[in-house]
């Protein structure tokens, strides 16, 4: 019986160690999950023509560093754009770099 009595005395210690390992693991998973969460947003290119803003084209969804980068640097229009995203004619053609707006209703 001595072996069994000793086992009963050691069991809470073993449970505490296992629970501690489980708690550390769950904590690590939670931290990893929260840190890997990227901010994402739908973006569109916009041009200011004669004081009015026109949505030129939808650019899709960007996340994290790409989102920050495209908002800061803008979008380079290749060629010339004559119509806005809805197909309406623009007052003047758009070329070059235009602003990018993300995460807003338009």
VOBA-1610 file (N, C-alpha, C; in pm, whole numbers, padded with zeros to 5 digits, always signed):
BEGIN
Unk+00081-00120+00000Unk+00000+00000+00000Unk+00085+00126+00000Unk+00205+00116+00044Unk+00287+00237+00049Unk+00305+00296-00089Unk+00325+00214-00187Unk+00342+00266-00323Unk+00217+00338-00372Unk+00102+00279-00342Unk-00023+00340-00382Unk-00048+00472-00308Unk-00017+00474-00178Unk-00033+00598-00099Unk+00059+00708-00152Unk+00179+00669-00190Unk+00272+00768-00244Unk+00220+00821-00379Unk+00163+00731-00459Unk+00105+00773-00587Unk-00006+00875-00566Unk-00089+00850-00467Unk-00198+00943-00438Unk-00145+01079-00394Unk-00034+01080-00322Unk+00025+01207-00280Unk+00089+01281-00396Unk+00145+01209-00494Unk+00214+01270-00608Unk+00117+01313-00718Unk+00002+01254-00724Unk-00093+01282-00833Unk-00128+01429-00846Unk-00160+01504-00740Unk-00190+01645-00759Unk-00074+01722-00822Unk+00048+01685-00787Unk+00165+01751-00844Unk+00172+01727-00995Unk+00144+01605-01036Unk+00146+01571-01179Unk+00036+01648-01251Unk-00082+01654-01191Unk-00193+01729-01252Unk-00158+01875-01267Unk-00093+01933-01166Unk-00056+02074-01172Unk+00042+02099-01285Unk+00138+02008-01302Unk+00237+02024-01409Unk+00169+02016-01546Unk+00078+01921-01561Unk+00007+01907-01689Unk-00080+02029-01716Unk-00149+02076-01613Unk-00235+02193-01630Unk-00151+02317-01664Unk-00034+02327-01603Unk+00054+02440-01632Unk+00099+02436-01778Unk+00134+02316-01826Unk+00176+02302-01966Unk+00061+02337-02061Unk-00060+02292-02027Unk-00177+02322-02110Unk-00204+02472-02110Unk-00194+02536-01995Unk-00218+02680-01985Unk-00114+02758-02066Unk+00011+02717-02060Unk+00116+02784-02137Unk+00090+02766-02286Unk+00053+02645-02325Unk+00024+02619-02466Unk-00092+02704-02516Unk-00201+02707-02440Unk-00317+02787-02480Unk-00284+02936-02484Unk-00204+02981-02391Unk-00162+03121-02391Unk-00081+03154-02515Unk+00010+03064-02552Unk+00093+03085-02672Unk+00006+03088-02797Unk-00092+02999-02805Unk-00183+02996-02920Unk-00262+03127-02929Unk-00309+03176-02816Unk-00386+03302-02815Unk-00300+03419-02860Unk-00178+03427-02810Unk-00088+03537-02849Unk-00057+03528-02997Unk-00028+03410-03047Unk+00002+03393-03188Unk-00118+03431-03275Unk-00236+03390-03234Unk-00358+03420-03311Unk-00383+03570-03318Unk-00366+03637-03207Unk-00390+03781-03206Unk-00284+03858-03282Unk-00159+03813-03276Unk-00052+03886-03343Unk-00054+03862-03493Unk-00110+03750-03538Unk-00112+03723-03681Unk-00235+03782-03748Unk-00321+03847-03672Unk-00442+03908-03726Unk-00403+04035-03802Unk-00422+04036-03933Unk-00388+04152-04015Unk-00512+04235-04041Unk-00492+04364-04047Unk-00600+04453-04085Unk-00612+04444-04237Unk-00731+04419-04284Unk-00757+04409-04428Unk-00867+04506-04467Unk-00861+04553-04591Unk-00965+04645-04639Unk-00973+04640-04791Unk-01093+04665-04840Unk-01114+04681-04984Unk-01061+04818-05026Unk-00994+04824-05140Unk-00934+04950-05185Unk-00982+04986-05326Unk-00979+05116-05355Unk-01008+05163-05491Unk-00918+05282-05523Unk-00891+05297-05651Unk-00811+05411-05699Unk-00906+05527-05725Unk-00861+05646-05688Unk-00944+05766-05705Unk-00860+05880-05760Unk-00922+05963-05841Unk-00854+06080-05898Unk-00935+06205-05869Unk-00863+06312-05842Unk-00926+06443-05820Unk-00917+06520-05950Unk-01033+06548-06009Unk-01037+06622-06136Unk-01123+06745-06115Unk-01063+06862-06129Unk-01133+06990-06113Unk-01206+06999-05979Unk-01143+06950-05872Unk-01200+06960-05738Unk-01302+06853-05703Unk-01330+06763-05795Unk-01424+06654-05768Unk-01348+06521-05769Unk-01385+06433-05678Unk-01318+06303-05672Unk-01396+06199-05752Unk-01323+06123-05833Unk-01384+06018-05914Unk-01319+05884-05879Unk-01403+05783-05858Unk-01350+05649-05836Unk-01313+05592-05972Unk-01185+05559-05986Unk-01134+05513-06115Unk-01151+05362-06133Unk-01111+05285-06032Unk-01124+05139-06042Unk-01112+05073-05906Unk-01175+04956-05894Unk-01163+04874-05773Unk-01028+04803-05780Unk-00958+04800-05668Unk-00827+04734-05664Unk-00829+04604-05586Unk-00938+04575-05516Unk-00947+04451-05440Unk-00907+04470-05295Unk-00885+04358-05226Unk-00854+04361-05083Unk-00704+04355-05060Unk-00657+04439-04970Unk-00516+04441-04929Unk-00511+04424-04778Unk-00403+04361-04730Unk-00387+04334-04587Unk-00248+04373-04539Unk-00241+04408-04411Unk-00113+04430-04344Unk-00025+04533-04410Unk+00101+04494-04436Unk+00200+04586-04495Unk+00161+04628-04635Unk+00099+04539-04712Unk+00056+04575-04848Unk-00049+04685-04843Unk-00139+04678-04745Unk-00242+04780-04729Unk-00178+04915-04699Unk-00087+04916-04604Unk-00017+05040-04568Unk+00058+05096-04688Unk+00128+05009-04760Unk+00210+05051-04874Unk+00126+05113-04986Unk+00016+05046-05024Unk-00063+05098-05136Unk-00133+05229-05099Unk-00174+05243-04972Unk-00236+05369-04930Unk-00135+05483-04933Unk-00011+05455-04896Unk+00091+05559-04892Unk+00145+05594-05030Unk+00166+05492-05115Unk+00231+05518-05244Unk+00135+05546-05358Unk+00008+05510-05342Unk-00088+05531-05451Unk-00083+05418-05552Unk-00150+05438-05664Unk-00160+05337-05768Unk-00117+05398-05901Unk-00026+05330-05970Unk+00019+05378-06101Unk-00076+05329-06209Unk-00139+05421-06277Unk-00229+05388-06387Unk-00143+05365-06510Unk-00156+05244-06567Unk-00084+05218-06692Unk-00179+05252-06806Unk-00132+05332-06897Unk-00217+05377-07006Unk-00297+05500-06963Unk-00410+05519-07025Unk-00496+05634-06996Unk-00636+05585-06968Unk-00698+05640-06863Unk-00835+05601-06827Unk-00929+05716-06864Unk-01033+05682-06938Unk-01129+05781-06984Unk-01264+05774-06912Unk-01291+05662-06844Unk-01418+05644-06774Unk-01392+05605-06629Unk-01490+05635-06542Unk-01475+05598-06400Unk-01517+05452-06379Unk-01517+05408-06254Unk-01548+05268-06222Unk-01690+05230-06261Unk-01780+05328-06274Unk-01919+05300-06314Unk-01939+05306-06464Unk-01832+05338-06538Unk-01843+05347-06683Unk-01881+05485-06734Unk-01890+05584-06647Unk-01924+05720-06689Unk-01798+05792-06735Unk-01813+05878-06836Unk-01699+05953-06888Unk-01643+06049-06785Unk-01510+06058-06780Unk-01443+06152-06691Unk-01429+06288-06760Unk-01426+06397-06686Unk-01409+06530-06746Unk-01277+06542-06822Unk-01173+06473-06774Unk-01045+06468-06844Unk-00980+06333-06815Unk-00900+06283-06909Unk-00839+06151-06891Unk-00743+06147-06771Unk-00727+06027-06716Unk-00640+06008-06600Unk-00520+05923-06642Unk-00400+05968-06604Unk-00277+05892-06626Unk-00188+05907-06503Unk-00086+05826-06494Unk+00012+05839-06386Unk-00036+05783-06253Unk+00016+05840-06145Unk-00012+05792-06011Unk-00138+05859-05955Unk-00228+05778-05899Unk-00351+05830-05839Unk-00359+05785-05693Unk-00446+05851-05617Unk-00466+05817-05476Unk-00535+05682-05463Unk-00511+05618-05348Unk-00581+05493-05316Unk-00653+05513-05185Unk-00780+05477-05183Unk-00862+05485-05061Unk-00903+05344-05024Unk-00888+05311-04897Unk-00921+05177-04850Unk-01013+05181-04729Unk-01101+05082-04721Unk-01186+05065-04605Unk-01293+05170-04587Unk-01348+05218-04695Unk-01455+05318-04685Unk-01565+05285-04784Unk-01684+05330-04755Unk-01793+05312-04849Unk-01778+05413-04961Unk-01811+05368-05081Unk-01802+05460-05197Unk-01915+05433-05291
//
